Amino acid sequence: MQPAVSSIQKLLRQKLNIYPDTLTLKTELKRDLQLVDWEMLYLLNAVEQAWQISIPPADSDNIVQIGELLAVVKKQRSSQLH
């Protein structure tokens, strides 16, 4: 899962100019990275573009940690394969 965390870290740097020291699956996007609502939406959009998926609003509303974001990405990617 670490390569996926690194991909999120890269998106944070490129899209939002945020340089977290370390990211783990438990890193909270709003609390630990201090993302505000528009930054969350921008990050989710960047994730959708990077992985060519669509994150439903019901899923995006429940994303708090990096691990939850990656779980949604995995779920969406696997549903595209079926």
C-alpha positions in Angstrom: 0.0 0.0 0.0 3.0 2.3 0.4 3.3 3.1 -3.3 -0.3 4.3 -3.2 0.5 6.5 -0.2 3.4 7.9 -2.1 1.1 8.7 -5.0 -1.2 10.7 -2.6 1.8 12.5 -1.2 2.9 13.4 -4.8 -0.6 14.7 -5.6 -0.6 16.8 -2.4 2.7 18.4 -3.5 1.8 18.9 -7.1 -1.8 20.0 -6.8 -2.0 21.7 -3.4 1.6 22.7 -2.7 1.4 20.7 0.6 4.6 18.9 1.7 3.8 16.5 4.5 6.8 15.0 6.3 5.3 11.6 6.4 2.0 10.1 5.4 0.5 6.9 6.8 -2.8 5.2 6.3 -3.9 6.8 9.6 -3.1 10.4 8.5 -6.2 12.5 8.7 -6.7 14.8 5.8 -8.4 17.7 7.6 -6.9 17.4 11.0 -3.3 16.3 10.3 -2.8 18.0 6.9 -5.2 20.9 7.7 -7.0 20.6 4.4 -10.1 22.8 4.1 -13.2 21.7 2.2 -12.1 23.1 -1.2 -8.7 21.5 -0.8 -10.4 18.1 -0.1 -12.5 18.5 -3.2 -9.5 19.4 -5.2 -7.5 16.4 -3.9 -10.4 14.0 -4.6 -10.7 15.4 -8.1 -6.9 14.9 -8.6 -7.2 11.3 -7.3 -10.1 10.7 -9.7 -8.1 11.9 -12.6 -4.9 10.1 -11.6 -6.6 6.7 -11.2 -9.4 7.3 -13.8 -12.2 6.6 -11.4 -15.3 8.4 -10.1 -15.7 8.7 -6.4 -19.4 8.9 -5.4 -20.4 11.7 -3.0 -21.6 9.1 -0.5 -18.1 7.7 -0.4 -16.3 11.0 -0.4 -18.3 12.3 2.5 -16.9 9.5 4.7 -13.2 9.9 3.8 -11.2 11.1 6.9 -7.9 9.3 6.6 -5.5 8.4 3.8 -6.4 4.7 4.3 -10.1 5.4 3.8 -9.3 7.4 0.6 -7.2 4.5 -0.7 -9.9 2.0 0.2 -12.4 4.0 -1.9 -9.9 4.1 -4.8 -9.4 0.3 -4.6 -13.2 -0.2 -4.5 -13.8 2.0 -7.5 -11.0 0.4 -9.5 -12.2 -3.1 -8.8 -15.8 -2.2 -9.7 -14.5 -0.9 -13.1 -12.9 -4.3 -13.8 -16.2 -6.1 -13.4 
